[in-house]
Every structure is written in C-alpha cells, then in structure tokens.
Amino acid sequence: MHSNRSANRLRRLTPYLVTVGLGLSVAAHAAEPEPADDVQTETEIPAPTLDIDGDGTMDAWDRNGDEQPDAWDSDGDGQPDLFDNDGDGQHD
C-alpha cells in the first residue's frame, strides 16, 4: 500500500511540476539578451557625403540630416576624426 500512495502523490504533483519547470524555462529564455543583427551596421561608417574644401573629395559627414557638416575626416583615411557634437558648426 505504501507504493500506491507515493504513486498517487507523484501523479497528482506531476502537472504542477511540469508547469513550474515550463515557467522557469520560459523566464530564463526571456532573460537572455537577443543577439543584435545591426551591431555590424553600427560599427560600419558610411562614406562621407560632403566636400567641404572643394577639392572634389568627400571629406565630411552630415550625421543629423541638416545639410551641414558635423563630422570631418582631417587625415584622409575615410574615418571621421573631428566631430561637432554640440551643434555649433565647429568641431569640438
């Protein structure tokens, strides 16, 4: 008779144990950070769009879309070196 009681107890607890286990696994999965697909696009720098000194080479960026330069390539490597982060039109 003893084994019959433990089997009944296990049979009664099984739905609860499954529910708790499923709930914990869903919560753990939700807590994992999603891999960002746009991480590579954030590190890629677009080509400069403005020719500031008039030499025919694009050497500045308009990052905020106001048609004014706010990042400059001072050494010609295609990477912005100087930035205008306060919006005054001059590099900081």
C-alpha positions as CSV (number, residue, x, y, z in Angstrom):
1,M,0.0,0.0,0.0
2,H,2.8,2.4,0.6
3,S,3.9,2.4,-3.0
4,N,0.3,3.1,-4.1
5,R,0.2,6.3,-2.0
6,S,3.6,7.6,-3.4
7,A,2.4,6.8,-6.9
8,N,-0.8,8.8,-6.4
9,R,1.1,11.7,-4.8
10,L,3.5,11.8,-7.8
11,R,0.6,11.5,-10.2
12,R,-1.1,14.5,-8.5
13,L,2.1,16.6,-8.4
14,T,3.2,16.0,-12.0
15,P,1.1,18.7,-13.6
16,Y,2.4,21.2,-11.1
17,L,6.0,20.2,-11.5
18,V,5.7,20.4,-15.3
19,T,4.0,23.9,-15.0
20,V,6.7,25.2,-12.7
21,G,9.5,23.8,-14.9
22,L,8.0,25.3,-18.0
23,G,7.5,28.6,-16.3
24,L,11.1,28.7,-15.1
25,S,12.5,27.8,-18.6
26,V,10.4,30.4,-20.3
27,A,11.5,33.0,-17.8
28,A,15.2,32.0,-18.2
29,H,14.8,32.2,-22.0
30,A,13.2,35.6,-21.8
31,A,16.0,36.9,-19.6
32,E,18.7,36.0,-22.3
33,P,19.7,39.1,-24.4
34,E,18.7,38.9,-28.0
35,P,21.7,38.9,-30.4
36,A,21.7,42.2,-32.2
37,D,21.8,41.9,-36.0
38,D,22.6,45.5,-36.5
39,V,25.8,45.5,-34.5
40,Q,27.9,45.3,-37.6
41,T,26.0,48.2,-39.3
42,E,26.6,50.4,-36.3
43,T,30.4,49.9,-36.5
44,E,30.5,50.5,-40.3
45,I,31.0,54.1,-41.2
46,P,29.2,55.3,-44.3
47,A,31.1,57.2,-46.9
48,P,31.5,60.9,-46.4
49,T,28.8,62.9,-48.2
50,L,30.0,66.5,-48.2
51,D,33.0,68.1,-49.9
52,I,34.0,70.9,-47.5
53,D,37.2,72.2,-49.0
54,G,36.1,72.0,-52.7
55,D,38.9,69.7,-53.8
56,G,36.4,67.1,-55.3
57,T,37.0,64.6,-52.4
58,M,34.2,64.0,-50.0
59,D,35.6,64.8,-46.6
60,A,32.7,65.4,-44.2
61,W,29.5,63.8,-42.9
62,D,26.1,65.2,-42.2
63,R,25.0,62.9,-39.4
64,N,21.8,64.7,-38.3
65,G,20.5,65.5,-41.8
66,D,20.5,69.3,-41.7
67,E,22.8,69.5,-44.8
68,Q,25.6,71.0,-42.5
69,P,28.8,69.0,-41.8
70,D,29.1,67.7,-38.2
71,A,31.9,65.2,-38.7
72,W,35.2,65.7,-40.6
73,D,38.0,63.5,-42.0
74,S,41.1,65.5,-41.2
75,D,43.7,63.0,-42.3
76,G,42.1,61.5,-45.4
77,D,41.7,57.9,-44.2
78,G,37.9,57.8,-44.7
79,Q,37.1,57.8,-41.0
80,P,35.7,60.8,-39.2
81,D,38.3,62.4,-36.9
82,L,36.7,65.6,-35.8
83,F,33.1,65.9,-34.5
84,D,30.6,68.6,-33.8
85,N,28.5,67.2,-31.0
86,D,27.1,70.4,-29.6
87,G,25.7,71.7,-32.9
88,D,27.6,74.9,-33.2
89,G,29.1,74.1,-36.7
90,Q,32.6,73.8,-35.4
91,H,34.4,70.6,-34.3
92,D,34.7,70.1,-30.6
